[in-house]
């Protein structure tokens, strides 16, 4: 009766997959369909951080192999006193067994005597081995009352029993989907590809590789710090492209997220005809704007440069930095570098005549210094920026006639 109510409570729960999986394993074991089972082995030693399991060649072959870094699940032999849950393991390396020394002696004698084959009893004994696994955490029903039909995952375990009380399995695609995607927010899910346990893609005969789609949600990345690590040529740049694309596509309606990509190698903004790949810019022309130091014929872009004359507030700090790094320091240079210049747009909008003319004079003095230093300028464009008098088309700092005559000794 208890089992009936427990099963009914998990009818629509994600852990229903575990119930169905264990039921199917039990049925295959009773029917002696060992080739269809996902059983990997028993627990030899258990702790809070690592677990050592014993397995055999037959078990490993039946599940398609147990490569390094693959995931296994550990469950109690009985759930009579426990809620439905499982512990997630990651295969780390091979481990010695209590009989490893004896096995080595057998191998030594075998090759020493050039024995053609082993007797069936010795071969059966030698097929057993041990694997060391790391405990990644536990999946269990979410205890929050308002999240009864969801799972929770934490990176530790609250308790463990004797080693003989557990069994270890290789998860099916259905359970791998639960492990990989159950913690991903349901909002705006986006597939970035298929799950691969290892770099090697060679399957064992009649044992297909996992076919599990990996989902992400831009909600996990927007406003968060994310780092991407991996070996060369394993697809880090491609993953970053997919992340950027997922944010573009899932915010198509709201357009409430902006992305700034520093594309040093041009792989996100330029198409690659050799590989038949299009860039983010080509795929989403309306959402992407490219700025480049040097414009390419096939990529429309805006200049990624400062106009010293038209952007005085941004260009003066650049000049100050260059002067400082070049070692050219003096009282006059430091005084020049410490000046804070207004930007053109805000200067034009100033309504107070006194404040406006003083801001204009600052900018025009800066222009005069740039001109004397040899920086060319579009003077006709600059003359129209500050129309302070009726004489539009002239550089007019607004000085009185007497002052101008005194300055020029006229």
C-alpha positions in Angstrom: 0.0 0.0 0.0 2.8 2.4 0.9 4.5 1.7 -2.4 1.2 2.4 -4.2 0.8 5.8 -2.6 4.4 6.7 -3.1 4.2 5.9 -6.8 1.0 7.9 -7.1 2.6 10.9 -5.5 5.3 10.8 -8.1 2.9 10.4 -11.1 3.7 13.8 -12.6 7.1 14.3 -10.8 10.4 14.5 -12.8 11.7 11.6 -10.5 9.0 9.4 -12.1 11.7 8.7 -14.6 13.9 7.1 -11.9 10.9 5.0 -10.8 10.3 3.8 -14.3 14.0 3.2 -14.8 14.4 1.0 -11.7 11.2 -0.9 -12.5 12.5 -1.7 -16.0 15.9 -2.8 -14.5 14.2 -5.1 -12.1 12.1 -6.6 -14.9 15.2 -7.2 -17.1 17.1 -8.8 -14.3 14.2 -11.2 -13.6 13.9 -12.0 -17.3 17.7 -12.5 -17.4 18.0 -9.8 -20.2 21.4 -8.8 -18.9 22.4 -7.1 -22.2 19.5 -4.7 -21.8 20.4 -3.7 -18.3 22.2 -0.5 -17.2 23.7 -2.0 -14.1 27.4 -1.1 -13.7 28.3 -2.5 -10.3 28.3 -2.4 -6.5 29.8 0.0 -4.0 33.1 -1.1 -2.5 33.8 2.0 -0.4 31.8 5.1 0.2 32.5 8.5 1.6 31.2 12.1 1.4 33.5 13.0 -1.4 34.4 9.8 -3.4 33.0 6.4 -3.9 34.8 3.3 -5.1 32.7 0.8 -7.1 33.4 -2.7 -8.3 32.4 -3.7 -11.8 33.1 -6.3 -14.4 33.9 -6.4 -18.1 30.4 -7.7 -18.9 28.7 -4.9 -17.0 30.8 -2.2 -18.7 30.2 -3.7 -22.2 26.5 -4.0 -21.7 26.1 -0.2 -21.0 28.4 0.8 -23.9 31.5 1.4 -21.8 32.3 3.6 -18.8 34.8 6.3 -19.9 36.5 8.7 -17.7 34.3 11.7 -16.7 31.1 9.9 -17.6 28.2 10.1 -15.2 26.7 7.3 -13.1 23.9 7.2 -10.6 24.0 5.5 -7.2 20.7 4.4 -5.6 19.8 2.4 -2.5 18.8 -1.2 -3.1 15.5 -0.4 -1.4 13.5 2.8 -0.9 11.3 1.5 1.9 12.7 4.0 4.4 13.9 6.7 2.1 12.2 9.2 -0.3 13.0 8.7 -4.0 16.4 10.1 -4.8 19.7 9.3 -6.4 23.4 10.3 -6.0 25.2 11.6 -9.1 28.7 10.2 -9.6 31.5 11.1 -12.0 34.1 8.5 -13.0 37.6 9.7 -12.1 40.0 6.8 -12.5 40.6 3.1 -12.0 41.1 2.0 -8.4 42.9 -1.0 -6.8 40.8 -3.9 -5.5 41.7 -6.1 -2.5 42.8 -8.7 -5.0 44.8 -6.4 -7.3 48.2 -7.9 -6.1 47.0 -11.4 -6.7 45.7 -10.5 -10.2 49.1 -9.0 -11.0 50.8 -12.3 -10.0 48.4 -14.2 -12.2 49.2 -11.9 -15.2 52.9 -12.3 -14.5 52.7 -16.1 -14.5 50.5 -16.1 -17.6 52.9 -14.2 -19.7 56.0 -15.8 -18.2 54.8 -19.2 -19.2 53.3 -18.1 -22.5 50.0 -19.7 -21.7 47.7 -19.7 -24.7 44.6 -18.9 -22.7 43.1 -18.8 -19.2 40.8 -21.4 -17.7 37.2 -20.1 -17.4 37.4 -19.7 -13.7 40.5 -17.6 -13.7 39.2 -15.5 -16.6 35.9 -14.9 -14.6 37.9 -13.7 -11.6 40.2 -11.4 -13.6 37.3 -9.5 -15.3 36.5 -7.7 -12.1 37.9 -4.3 -11.5 37.3 -1.1 -9.5 36.6 2.5 -10.4 37.0 5.6 -8.3 34.2 8.1 -8.7 33.6 11.6 -7.3 30.3 12.5 -5.7 28.8 15.5 -7.5 25.6 15.7 -5.4 22.1 14.4 -5.0 18.8 14.8 -6.9 15.7 14.6 -4.7 12.1 16.0 -4.5 12.1 19.8 -3.9 11.0 20.2 -0.3 9.4 23.7 -0.9 5.6 23.4 -0.7 5.1 25.5 -3.8 7.5 23.4 -5.9 6.2 19.9 -5.2 6.6 18.8 -8.8 10.2 19.7 -9.2 13.6 18.3 -8.2 16.4 20.0 -6.2 20.1 19.3 -6.7 22.8 20.1 -4.1 26.5 19.4 -4.4 26.8 17.2 -1.3 25.0 14.3 0.5 23.3 14.4 3.8 24.1 10.8 4.8 25.3 7.4 3.6 24.7 3.9 4.7 26.9 0.8 4.4 28.4 0.2 1.0 26.5 -3.0 0.4 23.2 -1.1 0.5 23.8 0.6 -2.9 23.8 -0.2 -6.6 25.3 1.8 -9.4 23.8 2.3 -12.8 24.7 4.1 -16.1 21.8 6.5 -16.7 19.6 6.2 -19.8 19.1 9.2 -22.1 15.9 10.0 -20.2 17.8 10.2 -16.9 20.6 12.1 -18.5 18.1 14.7 -19.7 16.8 15.0 -16.1 20.4 15.4 -14.9 21.5 17.9 -17.5 18.3 20.0 -18.1 16.1 19.8 -15.0 17.9 22.7 -13.3 17.6 25.0 -16.3 14.9 27.6 -16.0 12.0 26.8 -18.2 11.8 30.4 -19.5 13.3 30.8 -23.0 15.1 27.5 -23.2 17.6 27.2 -26.1 19.4 24.1 -27.4 23.2 24.5 -27.8 23.9 21.0 -29.0 24.2 17.3 -27.9 25.8 15.9 -24.8 29.2 14.3 -25.2 30.7 12.5 -22.3 34.2 12.3 -23.9 36.2 13.5 -26.8 36.2 10.0 -28.3 33.0 9.3 -30.4 33.7 5.6 -31.1 30.7 3.5 -29.8 30.8 -0.1 -28.8 29.0 -2.5 -31.2 25.2 -2.1 -31.0 25.6 0.4 -28.2 24.7 3.9 -29.4 26.2 7.0 -27.8 24.0 9.2 -25.7 21.5 11.3 -27.7 20.6 14.1 -25.3 20.0 17.7 -26.2 21.7 20.3 -23.9 19.4 23.2 -23.0 20.3 26.6 -21.6 18.3 29.6 -20.6 19.6 33.1 -21.2 18.2 33.9 -17.8 21.2 32.2 -16.3 23.7 34.4 -18.2 22.1 37.9 -18.4 23.6 40.1 -15.8 25.9 37.3 -14.5 29.6 36.5 -14.9 30.4 33.5 -17.0 33.7 32.0 -18.0 34.4 29.4 -20.8 37.3 27.0 -20.5 38.5 24.2 -22.7 41.2 22.9 -25.0 42.0 24.4 -28.3 39.7 23.5 -31.2 37.0 22.0 -28.9 34.4 24.7 -29.7 34.7 27.4 -27.1 34.1 30.2 -29.7 31.2 28.3 -31.1 29.6 27.9 -27.7 30.0 31.7 -27.1 28.3 32.3 -30.5 25.4 30.0 -29.4 25.1 31.8 -26.1 25.0 35.2 -27.9 22.5 33.9 -30.4 20.3 32.4 -27.7 20.1 35.9 -26.0 19.3 37.5 -29.4 16.6 35.0 -30.3 14.9 34.8 -26.9 14.7 38.6 -26.5 13.4 39.2 -30.0 10.1 40.5 -28.7 11.3 42.5 -25.8 14.7 43.6 -27.0 15.6 44.4 -23.4 19.1 42.9 -23.4 22.2 44.4 -25.2 25.5 42.6 -25.8 28.9 44.1 -26.3 31.3 41.6 -28.0 35.0 42.5 -28.3 35.7 40.5 -31.5 39.5 40.6 -31.8 39.7 38.0 -34.5 36.6 39.0 -36.3 34.9 35.6 -36.0 31.6 36.9 -34.7 31.2 39.8 -37.2 32.7 38.4 -40.4 31.4 35.5 -42.5 33.6 32.5 -43.2 32.8 31.3 -46.7 35.4 28.5 -46.6 33.4 26.7 -43.9 30.0 27.9 -45.1 29.4 29.7 -41.8 27.6 33.0 -41.4 28.4 35.5 -38.7 26.1 36.8 -36.0 26.0 40.1 -37.9 24.8 38.4 -41.1 22.2 36.2 -39.3 20.8 39.1 -37.3 21.4 42.2 -39.4 18.6 44.2 -37.6 20.0 43.4 -34.1 23.8 43.8 -34.7 26.0 46.8 -35.3 29.7 46.3 -36.2 32.4 48.9 -35.3 35.8 48.2 -36.8 39.3 49.8 -37.0 39.5 48.8 -40.6 36.4 48.2 -42.6 36.2 45.0 -44.6 34.6 44.9 -48.0 32.2 42.1 -47.1 31.3 43.5 -43.7 29.5 46.9 -43.4 30.8 48.6 -40.3 31.2 52.0 -38.5 34.6 53.3 -37.6 35.9 52.3 -34.3 38.0 55.4 -33.9 37.9 58.7 -32.0 37.6 62.0 -33.8 39.8 64.2 -31.6 38.0 67.3 -32.7 34.4 66.1 -32.5 34.9 64.0 -29.3 37.1 66.2 -27.1 35.9 64.8 -23.8 37.0 61.2 -24.9 40.1 62.0 -26.9 41.9 64.2 -24.3 42.3 61.3 -21.8 43.7 59.2 -24.6 46.3 61.8 -25.4 47.1 62.2 -21.7 47.7 58.4 -21.4 50.0 58.4 -24.5 52.0 61.4 -23.2 52.3 59.7 -19.8 53.5 56.4 -21.2 56.0 58.1 -23.5 57.7 59.7 -20.6 57.0 63.2 -21.7 56.1 65.0 -18.5 56.3 68.6 -17.6 54.3 71.2 -15.7 52.6 72.4 -18.9 51.9 68.9 -20.2 50.5 67.8 -16.8 48.3 70.9 -16.7 47.1 70.2 -20.2 46.4 66.5 -19.4 44.4 67.3 -16.3 41.8 69.5 -18.0 38.3 68.1 -18.2 36.7 69.0 -21.5 32.9 69.0 -22.1 31.4 67.0 -24.9 30.0 68.7 -27.9 26.4 67.6 -27.5 26.0 68.8 -23.9 27.8 72.0 -24.7 25.3 72.9 -27.5 22.4 72.3 -25.1 23.6 74.7 -22.4 21.1 77.5 -22.0 23.0 79.8 -19.7 25.0 82.2 -22.0 27.9 82.6 -19.6 28.4 78.9 -19.0 28.0 78.1 -22.6 30.6 80.5 -23.9 33.1 79.3 -21.3 32.6 75.7 -22.4 32.9 76.7 -26.1 36.2 78.5 -25.4 37.6 75.4 -23.7 36.8 73.3 -26.7 38.1 75.8 -29.2 41.4 76.2 -27.3 41.7 72.4 -27.5 41.1 72.6 -31.2 43.8 75.2 -31.6 46.3 73.0 -29.8 45.4 70.0 -32.0 45.8 72.2 -35.2 49.2 73.4 -34.0 50.2 69.8 -33.3 49.6 68.9 -36.9 46.2 67.1 -36.6 44.1 67.8 -39.7 40.5 68.8 -39.3 37.3 69.3 -41.4 37.2 73.0 -40.6 33.9 73.7 -42.4 32.2 71.0 -40.3 33.7 72.4 -37.1 32.8 76.0 -37.8 29.1 75.0 -37.9 29.2 73.2 -34.5 29.0 76.3 -32.3 26.9 79.1 -34.0 27.4 81.7 -31.3 26.9 84.7 -33.4 25.3 85.8 -36.6 28.5 85.1 -38.4 27.8 81.4 -38.8 30.7 79.7 -40.5 33.4 81.2 -38.4 35.4 80.1 -35.3 33.9 82.5 -32.8 35.1 82.1 -29.2 33.0 85.2 -28.2 35.9 87.4 -27.0 35.4 91.2 -27.0 37.0 93.2 -29.7 39.3 95.0 -27.3 40.6 91.7 -25.9 41.3 90.3 -29.4 43.2 93.4 -30.4 45.3 93.3 -27.2 46.1 89.7 -27.7 47.2 90.2 -31.3 49.0 93.5 -30.5 47.0 95.4 -33.1 
